[in-house]
Each structure stands twice: as C-alpha cells, then as structure tokens.
Amino acid sequence: MAHCPEADTLRGADACYWCFDKCPREKPLANGAVEVPPELVLEVKSPSDQWTEVLGKVVDHIRAGVQVVSVLDPATESASAFRSDTRQQSFERDEELTVPDVLPGFAVPVEG
C-alpha cells in the first residue's frame, strides 16, 4: 500500500515494483503503508470493475508519484500502460507488455 501525503490517501494495488535503490527502507506506517511510491503498479481489472473506477485508481497512483501504471484486462486479453507525461500505451493479445523506462529488458506476453 502506498501513501500519497498530498492527498492524505492510501491506495493499494494488485502488484507493485520498487527498484532496489528506491526500495522503502524505513518502517511501514502503522497501517502497513509506505511513503515511497513504487516505480510500477499493476492493476487487474475484475469483471465487476467499472472502467471509471479503474481509471480513478490509475490517476491516484500517478498523482502519488508512480511512474507507470499498467492495467491488465483478462476479459479482452489486453494491457494498458499509463504514465503522467505520455498517452496511454495499449498492448493486445500476442504482443509483449514492456516498460523499458522502469524495467529495461523486461517483456511478458499478453494473453489470457
């Protein structure tokens, strides 16, 4: 769970990645949150999730300082990467999800 001090908000994610240099070394807050935002957040869209809710989470993560937020959508077998300074990047089935600005050389197939 990452803490966004400006908004005094806590936002959990399905998965987070911190590089070693930025890995939180201080003790978590009492509720288990950390002050340092991760470089990468992965959110998996559930069938019951509305896109407005998912995009709200994306905006919250970006505002908290996350570099890349990737949303995985099992129903459409697709993924999207969101950054604060660029347009949404889409990855379809049989393509590879990459985030070279956070994990150079990392690639994972997008499939169901």
N, C-alpha and C positions, 0 to 999 in steps of 0.2 A: 504494500500500500504506500503510495507517495502522497506527501503533504504539500499543498500549494499554499504557502504562507500569505500571499497577497489576497487570495480569495477565502482564506481560512477554510479550505475544503480538503476532504480526503477523497481519494479516488483509487479504487482497487482496479486491477487488471487481470486478465486471464494468464498472462505471462509478461515478465519484464526482463530487460537485459541492461546491466551496467558493465562498462569496461572496467578492467582492474584498477586503472588509475583513478576512476571516479567512483569506485565501489564504496558505498557508505561504510565508514569505519567507526562512526560513533554509535552509541547505543540507540536502538529504536525509541521512538516516543512511547509513552505508556500504552497507547492503543496499537502498537506494532508498526506504525508508520515511520517512514524515514524522510528527512528533509531534502535529500539529494534526488532530483528527478532521474529516472533511468534514461538511457540513450534511445532505447527501443521498447515499445509497448505493443503487445499482440492482444487483440480482442477477437473473440469468436462470436459471430452473430448467431444467436439461437433462433429457432423457428418462431418463437413468441416475441422476439425483439422487433420493435418498430425502427425503421431507419432513422427517424428523428431522434430517438433515444441513443442509438449507436453513434450518430454524428455529434450529439451533445457530449458524449464521452470523449470522442476524438478532440473536440475543441477544448474540453477541460484539460486533457493531457498535454496538448500543445501549449496552452496558456501556462501550465505548470512548468514548462521548460523541456518537455520530451522532444527529442529531435525528430523521431519517426514513429508514427502510429500506424500499424498495419491491422486492417480488419479482414478477417478470414470469413468467407460466406460459404459454408458447406452446401447449402441449397443450390447455389449457382456455380459451385466449384470454381470460385474466383477469389482474388485477394486484391486489396487496395492499400496503397501506401500514401500517407498524408504527412506533409511537412509544412512548417509555417511559411516558408518562403517560395514554395512552388505549387503547381497544380497537382491534383490527385493523380497518382500513377496506378494504372489498372493492370492486373495480371490474370489471364484467363487459363482455363484448363489446358494442360500440356505446355504451359510456359513455366519459367522459373521465377519465383519470388526472390528478388535480390534487394539488398540495402547496402550498397557499397560505401556510402558515407558513414555507416555505423559498423558494419561487418564486412570489410573488404574480402572478396573471395567466397563469401557465403552465398549459396544458392540452394533452394529447395523447390522441387516440382509442386505445382499447384494441381491438385487432383482430389477427388472425393474419397 
